Amino acid sequence: MGWSHRLRTLVQEPIVPFLIIGAGLFGLQGVLDAMAPKGDREIVVSNDQAVAMVQTFARTWQRPPLAAGVGALVR
């Protein structure tokens, strides 16, 4: 068997186009990320969002978070 037959057999595998498309999308994201403005990337958490996080924690763990835990939730 020659290389052309092996290559043809490999390309017919369903995973190969999936991997090629995935690699292309990964590369495209890298290019787009490089072109994106590098401005301030600060995430602002509103008071309402922080309250919702504390409430979710309390429902999940059946207790309110400690004071240091609130800061960890927001971070």
PQR file of N, CA, C, O and H, with PARSE charges and radii, in Angstrom:
ATOM      1  N   MET A   1       0.840  -1.195   0.000 -0.4000 1.5000
ATOM      2  CA  MET A   1       0.000   0.000   0.000 -0.0000 2.0000
ATOM      3  C   MET A   1       0.877   1.248   0.000  0.5500 1.7000
ATOM      4  O   MET A   1       1.864   1.335   0.730 -0.5500 1.4000
ATOM      5  N   GLY A   2       0.500   2.193  -0.821 -0.4000 1.5000
ATOM      6  CA  GLY A   2       1.256   3.433  -0.900 -0.0000 2.0000
ATOM      7  C   GLY A   2       0.719   4.477   0.064  0.5500 1.7000
ATOM      8  O   GLY A   2      -0.304   4.299   0.726 -0.5500 1.4000
ATOM      9  H   GLY A   2      -0.302   2.122  -1.415  0.4000 1.0000
ATOM     10  N   TRP A   3       1.458   5.569   0.109 -0.4000 1.5000
ATOM     11  CA  TRP A   3       1.074   6.661   1.003 -0.0000 2.0000
ATOM     12  C   TRP A   3      -0.252   7.277   0.596  0.5500 1.7000
ATOM     13  O   TRP A   3      -1.035   7.695   1.449 -0.5500 1.4000
ATOM     14  H   TRP A   3       2.289   5.713  -0.429  0.4000 1.0000
ATOM     15  N   SER A   4      -0.506   7.334  -0.706 -0.4000 1.5000
ATOM     16  CA  SER A   4      -1.761   7.955  -1.152 -0.0000 2.0000
ATOM     17  C   SER A   4      -2.966   7.144  -0.682  0.5500 1.7000
ATOM     18  O   SER A   4      -3.990   7.718  -0.312 -0.5500 1.4000
ATOM     19  H   SER A   4       0.130   6.995  -1.399  0.4000 1.0000
ATOM     20  N   HIS A   5      -2.856   5.824  -0.692 -0.4000 1.5000
ATOM     21  CA  HIS A   5      -3.960   4.983  -0.213 -0.0000 2.0000
ATOM     22  C   HIS A   5      -4.147   5.154   1.296  0.5500 1.7000
ATOM     23  O   HIS A   5      -5.277   5.244   1.775 -0.5500 1.4000
ATOM     24  H   HIS A   5      -2.024   5.358  -0.993  0.4000 1.0000
ATOM     25  N   ARG A   6      -3.053   5.200   2.036 -0.4000 1.5000
ATOM     26  CA  ARG A   6      -3.140   5.400   3.488 -0.0000 2.0000
ATOM     27  C   ARG A   6      -3.744   6.765   3.816  0.5500 1.7000
ATOM     28  O   ARG A   6      -4.576   6.884   4.716 -0.5500 1.4000
ATOM     29  H   ARG A   6      -2.135   5.127   1.647  0.4000 1.0000
ATOM     30  N   LEU A   7      -3.318   7.796   3.075 -0.4000 1.5000
ATOM     31  CA  LEU A   7      -3.844   9.142   3.298 -0.0000 2.0000
ATOM     32  C   LEU A   7      -5.333   9.184   2.971  0.5500 1.7000
ATOM     33  O   LEU A   7      -6.110   9.779   3.717 -0.5500 1.4000
ATOM     34  H   LEU A   7      -2.643   7.699   2.344  0.4000 1.0000
ATOM     35  N   ARG A   8      -5.733   8.573   1.886 -0.4000 1.5000
ATOM     36  CA  ARG A   8      -7.141   8.547   1.494 -0.0000 2.0000
ATOM     37  C   ARG A   8      -7.974   7.827   2.564  0.5500 1.7000
ATOM     38  O   ARG A   8      -9.071   8.270   2.904 -0.5500 1.4000
ATOM     39  H   ARG A   8      -5.102   8.090   1.280  0.4000 1.0000
ATOM     40  N   THR A   9      -7.449   6.725   3.084 -0.4000 1.5000
ATOM     41  CA  THR A   9      -8.144   5.983   4.132 -0.0000 2.0000
ATOM     42  C   THR A   9      -8.265   6.827   5.396  0.5500 1.7000
ATOM     43  O   THR A   9      -9.310   6.833   6.047 -0.5500 1.4000
ATOM     44  H   THR A   9      -6.558   6.365   2.807  0.4000 1.0000
ATOM     45  N   LEU A  10      -7.201   7.537   5.738 -0.4000 1.5000
ATOM     46  CA  LEU A  10      -7.211   8.379   6.937 -0.0000 2.0000
ATOM     47  C   LEU A  10      -8.214   9.517   6.811  0.5500 1.7000
ATOM     48  O   LEU A  10      -8.931   9.820   7.764 -0.5500 1.4000
ATOM     49  H   LEU A  10      -6.353   7.532   5.209  0.4000 1.0000
ATOM     50  N   VAL A  11      -8.270  10.149   5.645 -0.4000 1.5000
ATOM     51  CA  VAL A  11      -9.174  11.291   5.431 -0.0000 2.0000
ATOM     52  C   VAL A  11     -10.631  10.838   5.492  0.5500 1.7000
ATOM     53  O   VAL A  11     -11.508  11.637   5.819 -0.5500 1.4000
ATOM     54  H   VAL A  11      -7.687   9.903   4.871  0.4000 1.0000
ATOM     55  N   GLN A  12     -10.896   9.601   5.191 -0.4000 1.5000
ATOM     56  CA  GLN A  12     -12.274   9.097   5.221 -0.0000 2.0000
ATOM     57  C   GLN A  12     -12.762   8.833   6.645  0.5500 1.7000
ATOM     58  O   GLN A  12     -13.957   8.625   6.859 -0.5500 1.4000
ATOM     59  H   GLN A  12     -10.183   8.951   4.926  0.4000 1.0000
ATOM     60  N   GLU A  13     -11.861   8.839   7.609 -0.4000 1.5000
ATOM     61  CA  GLU A  13     -12.267   8.658   8.999 -0.0000 2.0000
ATOM     62  C   GLU A  13     -13.047   9.892   9.460  0.5500 1.7000
ATOM     63  O   GLU A  13     -12.613  11.014   9.198 -0.5500 1.4000
ATOM     64  H   GLU A  13     -10.891   9.008   7.435  0.4000 1.0000
ATOM     65  N   PRO A  14     -14.179   9.718  10.136 -0.5600 1.5000
ATOM     66  CA  PRO A  14     -15.001  10.865  10.553  0.2800 2.0000
ATOM     67  C   PRO A  14     -14.286  11.824  11.502  0.5500 1.7000
ATOM     68  O   PRO A  14     -14.620  13.008  11.536 -0.5500 1.4000
ATOM     69  N   ILE A  15     -13.327  11.348  12.263 -0.4000 1.5000
ATOM     70  CA  ILE A  15     -12.666  12.208  13.243 -0.0000 2.0000
ATOM     71  C   ILE A  15     -11.729  13.219  12.581  0.5500 1.7000
ATOM     72  O   ILE A  15     -11.488  14.291  13.136 -0.5500 1.4000
ATOM     73  H   ILE A  15     -13.056  10.386  12.236  0.4000 1.0000
ATOM     74  N   VAL A  16     -11.206  12.895  11.417 -0.4000 1.5000
ATOM     75  CA  VAL A  16     -10.208  13.759  10.773 -0.0000 2.0000
ATOM     76  C   VAL A  16     -10.793  15.123  10.401  0.5500 1.7000
ATOM     77  O   VAL A  16     -10.205  16.138  10.771 -0.5500 1.4000
ATOM     78  H   VAL A  16     -11.401  12.025  10.966  0.4000 1.0000
ATOM     79  N   PRO A  17     -11.915  15.198   9.691 -0.5600 1.5000
ATOM     80  CA  PRO A  17     -12.480  16.536   9.407  0.2800 2.0000
ATOM     81  C   PRO A  17     -12.835  17.292  10.685  0.5500 1.7000
ATOM     82  O   PRO A  17     -12.668  18.509  10.756 -0.5500 1.4000
ATOM     83  N   PHE A  18     -13.319  16.578  11.685 -0.4000 1.5000
ATOM     84  CA  PHE A  18     -13.633  17.202  12.966 -0.0000 2.0000
ATOM     85  C   PHE A  18     -12.384  17.842  13.569  0.5500 1.7000
ATOM     86  O   PHE A  18     -12.433  18.978  14.040 -0.5500 1.4000
ATOM     87  H   PHE A  18     -13.455  15.589  11.628  0.4000 1.0000
ATOM     88  N   LEU A  19     -11.274  17.122  13.556 -0.4000 1.5000
ATOM     89  CA  LEU A  19     -10.022  17.656  14.101 -0.0000 2.0000
ATOM     90  C   LEU A  19      -9.512  18.834  13.284  0.5500 1.7000
ATOM     91  O   LEU A  19      -9.005  19.805  13.845 -0.5500 1.4000
ATOM     92  H   LEU A  19     -11.233  16.199  13.174  0.4000 1.0000
ATOM     93  N   ILE A  20      -9.642  18.756  11.975 -0.4000 1.5000
ATOM     94  CA  ILE A  20      -9.183  19.852  11.110 -0.0000 2.0000
ATOM     95  C   ILE A  20     -10.009  21.110  11.369  0.5500 1.7000
ATOM     96  O   ILE A  20      -9.461  22.204  11.508 -0.5500 1.4000
ATOM     97  H   ILE A  20     -10.054  17.967  11.519  0.4000 1.0000
ATOM     98  N   ILE A  21     -11.328  20.947  11.432 -0.4000 1.5000
ATOM     99  CA  ILE A  21     -12.198  22.104  11.695 -0.0000 2.0000
ATOM    100  C   ILE A  21     -11.924  22.662  13.094  0.5500 1.7000
ATOM    101  O   ILE A  21     -11.870  23.878  13.274 -0.5500 1.4000
ATOM    102  H   ILE A  21     -11.773  20.059  11.319  0.4000 1.0000
ATOM    103  N   GLY A  22     -11.751  21.789  14.076 -0.4000 1.5000
ATOM    104  CA  GLY A  22     -11.458  22.239  15.436 -0.0000 2.0000
ATOM    105  C   GLY A  22     -10.158  23.007  15.510  0.5500 1.7000
ATOM    106  O   GLY A  22     -10.083  24.045  16.168 -0.5500 1.4000
ATOM    107  H   GLY A  22     -11.795  20.801  13.930  0.4000 1.0000
ATOM    108  N   ALA A  23      -9.125  22.502  14.833 -0.4000 1.5000
ATOM    109  CA  ALA A  23      -7.835  23.199  14.827 -0.0000 2.0000
ATOM    110  C   ALA A  23      -7.963  24.555  14.136  0.5500 1.7000
ATOM    111  O   ALA A  23      -7.355  25.536  14.566 -0.5500 1.4000
ATOM    112  H   ALA A  23      -9.187  21.659  14.298  0.4000 1.0000
ATOM    113  N   GLY A  24      -8.755  24.607  13.068 -0.4000 1.5000
ATOM    114  CA  GLY A  24      -8.966  25.879  12.375 -0.0000 2.0000
ATOM    115  C   GLY A  24      -9.677  26.895  13.255  0.5500 1.7000
ATOM    116  O   GLY A  24      -9.301  28.067  13.284 -0.5500 1.4000
ATOM    117  H   GLY A  24      -9.248  23.811  12.719  0.4000 1.0000
ATOM    118  N   LEU A  25     -10.708  26.450  13.978 -0.4000 1.5000
ATOM    119  CA  LEU A  25     -11.420  27.355  14.878 -0.0000 2.0000
ATOM    120  C   LEU A  25     -10.526  27.813  16.029  0.5500 1.7000
ATOM    121  O   LEU A  25     -10.582  28.971  16.442 -0.5500 1.4000
ATOM    122  H   LEU A  25     -11.014  25.498  13.955  0.4000 1.0000
ATOM    123  N   PHE A  26      -9.706  26.903  16.543 -0.4000 1.5000
ATOM    124  CA  PHE A  26      -8.777  27.253  17.612 -0.0000 2.0000
ATOM    125  C   PHE A  26      -7.792  28.315  17.130  0.5500 1.7000
ATOM    126  O   PHE A  26      -7.513  29.281  17.840 -0.5500 1.4000
ATOM    127  H   PHE A  26      -9.661  25.962  16.207  0.4000 1.0000
ATOM    128  N   GLY A  27      -7.269  28.129  15.919 -0.4000 1.5000
ATOM    129  CA  GLY A  27      -6.349  29.113  15.342 -0.0000 2.0000
ATOM    130  C   GLY A  27      -7.025  30.450  15.091  0.5500 1.7000
ATOM    131  O   GLY A  27      -6.442  31.506  15.337 -0.5500 1.4000
ATOM    132  H   GLY A  27      -7.496  27.344  15.343  0.4000 1.0000
ATOM    133  N   LEU A  28      -8.268  30.401  14.596 -0.4000 1.5000
ATOM    134  CA  LEU A  28      -9.019  31.633  14.339 -0.0000 2.0000
ATOM    135  C   LEU A  28      -9.256  32.401  15.636  0.5500 1.7000
ATOM    136  O   LEU A  28      -9.149  33.627  15.659 -0.5500 1.4000
ATOM    137  H   LEU A  28      -8.742  29.543  14.396  0.4000 1.0000
ATOM    138  N   GLN A  29      -9.577  31.692  16.710 -0.4000 1.5000
ATOM    139  CA  GLN A  29      -9.771  32.368  17.992 -0.0000 2.0000
ATOM    140  C   GLN A  29      -8.470  33.022  18.454  0.5500 1.7000
ATOM    141  O   GLN A  29      -8.493  34.126  18.998 -0.5500 1.4000
ATOM    142  H   GLN A  29      -9.664  30.696  16.691  0.4000 1.0000
ATOM    143  N   GLY A  30      -7.349  32.358  18.244 -0.4000 1.5000
ATOM    144  CA  GLY A  30      -6.063  32.946  18.617 -0.0000 2.0000
ATOM    145  C   GLY A  30      -5.794  34.233  17.859  0.5500 1.7000
ATOM    146  O   GLY A  30      -5.303  35.205  18.433 -0.5500 1.4000
ATOM    147  H   GLY A  30      -7.330  31.461  17.802  0.4000 1.0000
ATOM    148  N   VAL A  31      -6.113  34.243  16.573 -0.4000 1.5000
ATOM    149  CA  VAL A  31      -5.911  35.447  15.767 -0.0000 2.0000
ATOM    150  C   VAL A  31      -6.846  36.557  16.226  0.5500 1.7000
ATOM    151  O   VAL A  31      -6.425  37.706  16.364 -0.5500 1.4000
ATOM    152  H   VAL A  31      -6.512  33.453  16.107  0.4000 1.0000
ATOM    153  N   LEU A  32      -8.112  36.223  16.461 -0.4000 1.5000
ATOM    154  CA  LEU A  32      -9.073  37.233  16.890 -0.0000 2.0000
ATOM    155  C   LEU A  32      -8.732  37.775  18.273  0.5500 1.7000
ATOM    156  O   LEU A  32      -8.895  38.969  18.526 -0.5500 1.4000
ATOM    157  H   LEU A  32      -8.454  35.290  16.349  0.4000 1.0000
ATOM    158  N   ASP A  33      -8.258  36.910  19.176 -0.4000 1.5000
ATOM    159  CA  ASP A  33      -7.845  37.374  20.504 -0.0000 2.0000
ATOM    160  C   ASP A  33      -6.652  38.323  20.406  0.5500 1.7000
ATOM    161  O   ASP A  33      -6.569  39.300  21.150 -0.5500 1.4000
ATOM    162  H   ASP A  33      -8.125  35.940  18.971  0.4000 1.0000
ATOM    163  N   ALA A  34      -5.735  38.035  19.492 -0.4000 1.5000
ATOM    164  CA  ALA A  34      -4.560  38.891  19.327 -0.0000 2.0000
ATOM    165  C   ALA A  34      -4.965  40.264  18.784  0.5500 1.7000
ATOM    166  O   ALA A  34      -4.318  41.268  19.082 -0.5500 1.4000
ATOM    167  H   ALA A  34      -5.803  37.241  18.888  0.4000 1.0000
ATOM    168  N   MET A  35      -6.031  40.303  17.993 -0.4000 1.5000
ATOM    169  CA  MET A  35      -6.482  41.562  17.398 -0.0000 2.0000
ATOM    170  C   MET A  35      -7.384  42.358  18.342  0.5500 1.7000
ATOM    171  O   MET A  35      -7.593  43.553  18.129 -0.5500 1.4000
ATOM    172  H   MET A  35      -6.557  39.488  17.751  0.4000 1.0000
ATOM    173  N   ALA A  36      -7.917  41.721  19.372 -0.4000 1.5000
ATOM    174  CA  ALA A  36      -8.855  42.389  20.285 -0.0000 2.0000
ATOM    175  C   ALA A  36      -8.140  43.472  21.078  0.5500 1.7000
ATOM    176  O   ALA A  36      -6.967  43.322  21.421 -0.5500 1.4000
ATOM    177  H   ALA A  36      -7.748  40.751  19.546  0.4000 1.0000
ATOM    178  N   PRO A  37      -8.844  44.567  21.372 -0.5600 1.5000
ATOM    179  CA  PRO A  37      -8.222  45.623  22.175  0.2800 2.0000
ATOM    180  C   PRO A  37      -7.873  45.091  23.569  0.5500 1.7000
ATOM    181  O   PRO A  37      -8.612  44.300  24.155 -0.5500 1.4000
ATOM    182  N   LYS A  38      -6.745  45.542  24.072 -0.4000 1.5000
ATOM    183  CA  LYS A  38      -6.259  45.078  25.376 -0.0000 2.0000
ATOM    184  C   LYS A  38      -6.576  46.082  26.470  0.5500 1.7000
ATOM    185  O   LYS A  38      -5.753  46.315  27.356 -0.5500 1.4000
ATOM    186  H   LYS A  38      -6.145  46.185  23.596  0.4000 1.0000
ATOM    187  N   GLY A  39      -7.747  46.670  26.419 -0.4000 1.5000
ATOM    188  CA  GLY A  39      -8.139  47.673  27.399 -0.0000 2.0000
ATOM    189  C   GLY A  39      -8.351  47.076  28.771  0.5500 1.7000
ATOM    190  O   GLY A  39      -7.896  45.972  29.071 -0.5500 1.4000
ATOM    191  H   GLY A  39      -8.415  46.480  25.699  0.4000 1.0000
ATOM    192  N   ASP A  40      -9.040  47.818  29.583 -0.4000 1.5000
ATOM    193  CA  ASP A  40      -9.310  47.421  30.957 -0.0000 2.0000
ATOM    194  C   ASP A  40     -10.202  46.182  30.949  0.5500 1.7000
ATOM    195  O   ASP A  40     -11.297  46.199  30.385 -0.5500 1.4000
ATOM    196  H   ASP A  40      -9.409  48.715  29.340  0.4000 1.0000
ATOM    197  N   ARG A  41      -9.734  45.125  31.569 -0.4000 1.5000
ATOM    198  CA  ARG A  41     -10.495  43.874  31.604 -0.0000 2.0000
ATOM    199  C   ARG A  41     -11.041  43.621  33.008  0.5500 1.7000
ATOM    200  O   ARG A  41     -11.066  42.483  33.477 -0.5500 1.4000
ATOM    201  H   ARG A  41      -8.845  45.111  32.027  0.4000 1.0000
ATOM    202  N   GLU A  42     -11.465  44.663  33.655 -0.4000 1.5000
ATOM    203  CA  GLU A  42     -12.011  44.558  34.998 -0.0000 2.0000
ATOM    204  C   GLU A  42     -13.453  44.073  34.924  0.5500 1.7000
ATOM    205  O   GLU A  42     -14.241  44.560  34.113 -0.5500 1.4000
ATOM    206  H   GLU A  42     -11.444  45.587  33.273  0.4000 1.0000
ATOM    207  N   ILE A  43     -13.785  43.128  35.763 -0.4000 1.5000
ATOM    208  CA  ILE A  43     -15.153  42.626  35.856 -0.0000 2.0000
ATOM    209  C   ILE A  43     -15.786  43.271  37.079  0.5500 1.7000
ATOM    210  O   ILE A  43     -15.249  43.192  38.184 -0.5500 1.4000
ATOM    211  H   ILE A  43     -13.145  42.733  36.422  0.4000 1.0000
ATOM    212  N   VAL A  44     -16.918  43.901  36.874 -0.4000 1.5000
ATOM    213  CA  VAL A  44     -17.607  44.601  37.959 -0.0000 2.0000
ATOM    214  C   VAL A  44     -18.778  43.739  38.420  0.5500 1.7000
ATOM    215  O   VAL A  44     -19.630  43.350  37.622 -0.5500 1.4000
ATOM    216  H   VAL A  44     -17.355  43.965  35.977  0.4000 1.0000
ATOM    217  N   VAL A  45     -18.807  43.449  39.712 -0.4000 1.5000
ATOM    218  CA  VAL A  45     -19.898  42.675  40.308 -0.0000 2.0000
ATOM    219  C   VAL A  45     -20.771  43.647  41.086  0.5500 1.7000
ATOM    220  O   VAL A  45     -20.315  44.300  42.025 -0.5500 1.4000
ATOM    221  H   VAL A  45     -18.115  43.765  40.360  0.4000 1.0000
ATOM    222  N   SER A  46     -22.031  43.732  40.682 -0.4000 1.5000
ATOM    223  CA  SER A  46     -22.944  44.657  41.369 -0.0000 2.0000
ATOM    224  C   SER A  46     -23.313  44.114  42.742  0.5500 1.7000
ATOM    225  O   SER A  46     -23.086  42.942  43.042 -0.5500 1.4000
ATOM    226  H   SER A  46     -22.401  43.202  39.919  0.4000 1.0000
ATOM    227  N   ASN A  47     -23.880  44.975  43.563 -0.4000 1.5000
ATOM    228  CA  ASN A  47     -24.317  44.567  44.895 -0.0000 2.0000
ATOM    229  C   ASN A  47     -25.382  43.480  44.803  0.5500 1.7000
ATOM    230  O   ASN A  47     -25.378  42.532  45.588 -0.5500 1.4000
ATOM    231  H   ASN A  47     -24.065  45.927  43.319  0.4000 1.0000
ATOM    232  N   ASP A  48     -26.295  43.621  43.842 -0.4000 1.5000
ATOM    233  CA  ASP A  48     -27.345  42.614  43.660 -0.0000 2.0000
ATOM    234  C   ASP A  48     -26.756  41.256  43.285  0.5500 1.7000
ATOM    235  O   ASP A  48     -27.223  40.219  43.756 -0.5500 1.4000
ATOM    236  H   ASP A  48     -26.298  44.392  43.204  0.4000 1.0000
ATOM    237  N   GLN A  49     -25.736  41.267  42.443 -0.4000 1.5000
ATOM    238  CA  GLN A  49     -25.088  40.012  42.059 -0.0000 2.0000
ATOM    239  C   GLN A  49     -24.385  39.370  43.256  0.5500 1.7000
ATOM    240  O   GLN A  49     -24.428  38.151  43.425 -0.5500 1.4000
ATOM    241  H   GLN A  49     -25.356  42.109  42.060  0.4000 1.0000
ATOM    242  N   ALA A  50     -23.742  40.188  44.079 -0.4000 1.5000
ATOM    243  CA  ALA A  50     -23.057  39.671  45.264 -0.0000 2.0000
ATOM    244  C   ALA A  50     -24.063  39.072  46.241  0.5500 1.7000
ATOM    245  O   ALA A  50     -23.807  38.024  46.835 -0.5500 1.4000
ATOM    246  H   ALA A  50     -23.707  41.178  43.941  0.4000 1.0000
ATOM    247  N   VAL A  51     -25.205  39.734  46.408 -0.4000 1.5000
ATOM    248  CA  VAL A  51     -26.248  39.214  47.291 -0.0000 2.0000
ATOM    249  C   VAL A  51     -26.759  37.868  46.757  0.5500 1.7000
ATOM    250  O   VAL A  51     -26.977  36.934  47.528 -0.5500 1.4000
ATOM    251  H   VAL A  51     -25.412  40.584  45.925  0.4000 1.0000
ATOM    252  N   ALA A  52     -26.945  37.777  45.457 -0.4000 1.5000
ATOM    253  CA  ALA A  52     -27.417  36.524  44.855 -0.0000 2.0000
ATOM    254  C   ALA A  52     -26.391  35.406  45.068  0.5500 1.7000
ATOM    255  O   ALA A  52     -26.771  34.262  45.314 -0.5500 1.4000
ATOM    256  H   ALA A  52     -26.768  38.536  44.831  0.4000 1.0000
ATOM    257  N   MET A  53     -25.105  35.724  44.976 -0.4000 1.5000
ATOM    258  CA  MET A  53     -24.064  34.715  45.215 -0.0000 2.0000
ATOM    259  C   MET A  53     -24.110  34.221  46.658  0.5500 1.7000
ATOM    260  O   MET A  53     -23.994  33.022  46.916 -0.5500 1.4000
ATOM    261  H   MET A  53     -24.796  36.654  44.776  0.4000 1.0000
ATOM    262  N   VAL A  54     -24.280  35.151  47.596 -0.4000 1.5000
ATOM    263  CA  VAL A  54     -24.352  34.775  49.009 -0.0000 2.0000
ATOM    264  C   VAL A  54     -25.588  33.907  49.253  0.5500 1.7000
ATOM    265  O   VAL A  54     -25.517  32.920  49.984 -0.5500 1.4000
ATOM    266  H   VAL A  54     -24.374  36.124  47.387  0.4000 1.0000
ATOM    267  N   GLN A  55     -26.710  34.268  48.649 -0.4000 1.5000
ATOM    268  CA  GLN A  55     -27.937  33.490  48.819 -0.0000 2.0000
ATOM    269  C   GLN A  55     -27.783  32.082  48.229  0.5500 1.7000
ATOM    270  O   GLN A  55     -28.238  31.105  48.822 -0.5500 1.4000
ATOM    271  H   GLN A  55     -26.768  35.070  48.055  0.4000 1.0000
ATOM    272  N   THR A  56     -27.154  31.986  47.088 -0.4000 1.5000
ATOM    273  CA  THR A  56     -26.923  30.677  46.470 -0.0000 2.0000
ATOM    274  C   THR A  56     -26.017  29.828  47.348  0.5500 1.7000
ATOM    275  O   THR A  56     -26.258  28.634  47.527 -0.5500 1.4000
ATOM    276  H   THR A  56     -26.784  32.781  46.606  0.4000 1.0000
ATOM    277  N   PHE A  57     -24.978  30.442  47.895 -0.4000 1.5000
ATOM    278  CA  PHE A  57     -24.081  29.722  48.800 -0.0000 2.0000
ATOM    279  C   PHE A  57     -24.855  29.192  49.997  0.5500 1.7000
ATOM    280  O   PHE A  57     -24.716  28.030  50.379 -0.5500 1.4000
ATOM    281  H   PHE A  57     -24.782  31.412  47.750  0.4000 1.0000
ATOM    282  N   ALA A  58     -25.674  30.063  50.587 -0.4000 1.5000
ATOM    283  CA  ALA A  58     -26.431  29.678  51.786 -0.0000 2.0000
ATOM    284  C   ALA A  58     -27.408  28.539  51.474  0.5500 1.7000
ATOM    285  O   ALA A  58     -27.562  27.625  52.284 -0.5500 1.4000
ATOM    286  H   ALA A  58     -25.787  31.007  50.277  0.4000 1.0000
ATOM    287  N   ARG A  59     -28.063  28.582  50.321 -0.4000 1.5000
ATOM    288  CA  ARG A  59     -28.976  27.495  49.937 -0.0000 2.0000
ATOM    289  C   ARG A  59     -28.216  26.193  49.716  0.5500 1.7000
ATOM    290  O   ARG A  59     -28.683  25.120  50.099 -0.5500 1.4000
ATOM    291  H   ARG A  59     -27.938  29.325  49.664  0.4000 1.0000
ATOM    292  N   THR A  60     -27.053  26.293  49.102 -0.4000 1.5000
ATOM    293  CA  THR A  60     -26.275  25.095  48.781 -0.0000 2.0000
ATOM    294  C   THR A  60     -25.692  24.451  50.025  0.5500 1.7000
ATOM    295  O   THR A  60     -25.793  23.237  50.201 -0.5500 1.4000
ATOM    296  H   THR A  60     -26.674  27.164  48.791  0.4000 1.0000
ATOM    297  N   TRP A  61     -25.083  25.249  50.885 -0.4000 1.5000
ATOM    298  CA  TRP A  61     -24.349  24.715  52.042 -0.0000 2.0000
ATOM    299  C   TRP A  61     -25.137  24.777  53.344  0.5500 1.7000
ATOM    300  O   TRP A  61     -24.637  24.372  54.394 -0.5500 1.4000
ATOM    301  H   TRP A  61     -25.001  26.235  50.742  0.4000 1.0000
ATOM    302  N   GLN A  62     -26.365  25.282  53.281 -0.4000 1.5000
ATOM    303  CA  GLN A  62     -27.231  25.333  54.454 -0.0000 2.0000
ATOM    304  C   GLN A  62     -26.654  26.193  55.584  0.5500 1.7000
ATOM    305  O   GLN A  62     -26.936  25.959  56.760 -0.5500 1.4000
ATOM    306  H   GLN A  62     -26.771  25.611  52.429  0.4000 1.0000
ATOM    307  N   ARG A  63     -25.844  27.189  55.213 -0.4000 1.5000
ATOM    308  CA  ARG A  63     -25.281  28.137  56.176 -0.0000 2.0000
ATOM    309  C   ARG A  63     -24.791  29.357  55.407  0.5500 1.7000
ATOM    310  O   ARG A  63     -24.451  29.247  54.230 -0.5500 1.4000
ATOM    311  H   ARG A  63     -25.615  27.379  54.258  0.4000 1.0000
ATOM    312  N   PRO A  64     -24.751  30.512  56.051 -0.5600 1.5000
ATOM    313  CA  PRO A  64     -24.208  31.692  55.366  0.2800 2.0000
ATOM    314  C   PRO A  64     -22.686  31.577  55.262  0.5500 1.7000
ATOM    315  O   PRO A  64     -22.054  30.925  56.093 -0.5500 1.4000
ATOM    316  N   PRO A  65     -22.107  32.198  54.260 -0.5600 1.5000
ATOM    317  CA  PRO A  65     -20.639  32.162  54.144  0.2800 2.0000
ATOM    318  C   PRO A  65     -19.991  33.028  55.218  0.5500 1.7000
ATOM    319  O   PRO A  65     -20.592  33.986  55.704 -0.5500 1.4000
ATOM    320  N   LEU A  66     -18.772  32.685  55.578 -0.4000 1.5000
ATOM    321  CA  LEU A  66     -18.000  33.517  56.490 -0.0000 2.0000
ATOM    322  C   LEU A  66     -17.647  34.818  55.786  0.5500 1.7000
ATOM    323  O   LEU A  66     -17.768  34.909  54.565 -0.5500 1.4000
ATOM    324  H   LEU A  66     -18.284  31.907  55.183  0.4000 1.0000
ATOM    325  N   ALA A  67     -17.211  35.830  56.537 -0.4000 1.5000
ATOM    326  CA  ALA A  67     -16.881  37.129  55.949 -0.0000 2.0000
ATOM    327  C   ALA A  67     -15.815  36.976  54.861  0.5500 1.7000
ATOM    328  O   ALA A  67     -15.922  37.580  53.794 -0.5500 1.4000
ATOM    329  H   ALA A  67     -17.112  35.756  57.530  0.4000 1.0000
ATOM    330  N   ALA A  68     -14.792  36.169  55.133 -0.4000 1.5000
ATOM    331  CA  ALA A  68     -13.735  35.957  54.128 -0.0000 2.0000
ATOM    332  C   ALA A  68     -14.291  35.186  52.933  0.5500 1.7000
ATOM    333  O   ALA A  68     -13.803  35.332  51.813 -0.5500 1.4000
ATOM    334  H   ALA A  68     -14.705  35.678  56.000  0.4000 1.0000
ATOM    335  N   GLY A  69     -15.314  34.364  53.176 -0.4000 1.5000
ATOM    336  CA  GLY A  69     -15.913  33.583  52.100 -0.0000 2.0000
ATOM    337  C   GLY A  69     -16.664  34.440  51.107  0.5500 1.7000
ATOM    338  O   GLY A  69     -16.728  34.107  49.923 -0.5500 1.4000
ATOM    339  H   GLY A  69     -15.711  34.245  54.086  0.4000 1.0000
ATOM    340  N   VAL A  70     -17.237  35.547  51.574 -0.4000 1.5000
ATOM    341  CA  VAL A  70     -17.957  36.459  50.661 -0.0000 2.0000
ATOM    342  C   VAL A  70     -16.970  37.041  49.652  0.5500 1.7000
ATOM    343  O   VAL A  70     -17.259  37.115  48.458 -0.5500 1.4000
ATOM    344  H   VAL A  70     -17.185  35.817  52.536  0.4000 1.0000
ATOM    345  N   GLY A  71     -15.804  37.450  50.145 -0.4000 1.5000
ATOM    346  CA  GLY A  71     -14.789  37.973  49.225 -0.0000 2.0000
ATOM    347  C   GLY A  71     -14.350  36.932  48.216  0.5500 1.7000
ATOM    348  O   GLY A  71     -14.116  37.244  47.048 -0.5500 1.4000
ATOM    349  H   GLY A  71     -15.570  37.390  51.116  0.4000 1.0000
ATOM    350  N   ALA A  72     -14.240  35.688  48.673 -0.4000 1.5000
ATOM    351  CA  ALA A  72     -13.849  34.605  47.762 -0.0000 2.0000
ATOM    352  C   ALA A  72     -14.932  34.361  46.726  0.5500 1.7000
ATOM    353  O   ALA A  72     -14.625  34.080  45.567 -0.5500 1.4000
ATOM    354  H   ALA A  72     -14.430  35.434  49.621  0.4000 1.0000
ATOM    355  N   LEU A  73     -16.185  34.462  47.120 -0.4000 1.5000
ATOM    356  CA  LEU A  73     -17.292  34.284  46.164 -0.0000 2.0000
ATOM    357  C   LEU A  73     -17.209  35.333  45.055  0.5500 1.7000
ATOM    358  O   LEU A  73     -17.373  35.016  43.877 -0.5500 1.4000
ATOM    359  H   LEU A  73     -16.434  34.690  48.061  0.4000 1.0000
ATOM    360  N   VAL A  74     -16.959  36.561  45.436 -0.4000 1.5000
ATOM    361  CA  VAL A  74     -16.918  37.651  44.455 -0.0000 2.0000
ATOM    362  C   VAL A  74     -15.685  37.523  43.557  0.5500 1.7000
ATOM    363  O   VAL A  74     -15.755  37.771  42.354 -0.5500 1.4000
ATOM    364  H   VAL A  74     -16.826  36.819  46.393  0.4000 1.0000
ATOM    365  N   ARG A  75     -14.546  37.130  44.164 -0.4000 1.5000
ATOM    366  CA  ARG A  75     -13.336  36.960  43.340 -0.0000 2.0000
ATOM    367  C   ARG A  75     -13.536  35.831  42.362  0.5500 1.7000
ATOM    368  O   ARG A  75     -12.636  35.526  41.579 -0.5500 1.4000
ATOM    369  H   ARG A  75     -14.490  36.929  45.142  0.4000 1.0000
TER
END
